[in-house]
């Protein structure tokens, strides 16, 4: 399955983006900021990253 990391400090934006990306058959990971995003990418590099 394709994976996507959604990075945004606003929870509601992450929720909307998650819903859209799940409809496109992506498995989702979330991060609130750049530090969390970097840590997530070091563990597993996603196929796509959506950030603001």
N, C-alpha and C positions, 0 to 999 in steps of 0.2 A: 504494500500500500504506500502511496505517496505521503510524505510528511511535510508539515508546514509549522513554522514557529511564528507565532503572532506576538509582536512586541508593542505594547502601548501602556502608558501609565494609567489610563482610564479603563476601569473594569467593564463598563458598558460597551465601550468600543471593542474590547477584546471579545465580549459575548456576541456582538453582531458579526464581527469578522469570523468568529468560530462557526457560527451558524451557516454563513455563506460558504466557507471553505469545506465544512463537512458535507454540504450538499454537492460539492465537487469531488467528493470521495477522498478527502485528505484526512489523515490522522493528525491531530492538533496537539501542539505544545504551546504554552504561554509563558511570557516573561513580562514583568512590570517595568523593567529598565534595562539599560545596556549591559550592566554587570550580570544580571540574571540571564540575559540573552547569550552573552559570551560563555558563561558557565554551561548553559544548555547545549550550545554548539560544540563545546569541547567534549561533552559526553556523547553527543550524537548529532552529526551535521544533517540538518533537514534538507529536503529537496527544494523547499521554498521558504523565504522569510518575508513576512509582511510587517512593515514597521512604519511609524510616522516620524 
